[in-house]
Amino acid sequence: MKIPALLALTAVSLTAVGVLAAPAQAKDVDVKGTTGCTTGIKAKLKAGPRDPGKIKTNVQVDDVGKVRRVWTVTVTDGTQTVTRTATTRGASNSINLDFFTTDNAGADDVTFTATRAGASCSGSVTVP
């Protein structure tokens, strides 16, 4: 077999098993954001696209050692703002909320704030 034909056959074979497949687009995965909190509080933020045309933002706040604390959490994506309240529960003393906003054209800059009496967290993430 000639070398060009062998190369073409190899490329077709590798593509068939996914070795040469195009890499996944960044919009296909959740992106972790940056957060900052009052001492004794921890937060996690991640966001990613969901069909059809939505961004799912997950905010988790761990209120270390404190149960039954009421938090107000606000997520903003462009001009859209969603606010919810939640109370820490269970052994983890945490809240875990999902927010859905519109997936705008281009990159989405999503921010959050979480507040309760005497404590706060904030953060941001860009969804490509």
Secondary structure, DSSP 8 states (H G I E B T S, - for coil): --HHHHHHHHHHHHHHTTTT-----GGGS-EE-EEEESTTEEEEEEEEEETTTEEEEEEEEEETT--S-EEEEEEEETTEEEEEEEE-BTTTTEEEEEEEEE--SS-EEEEEEEEETTEEEEEEEEE-
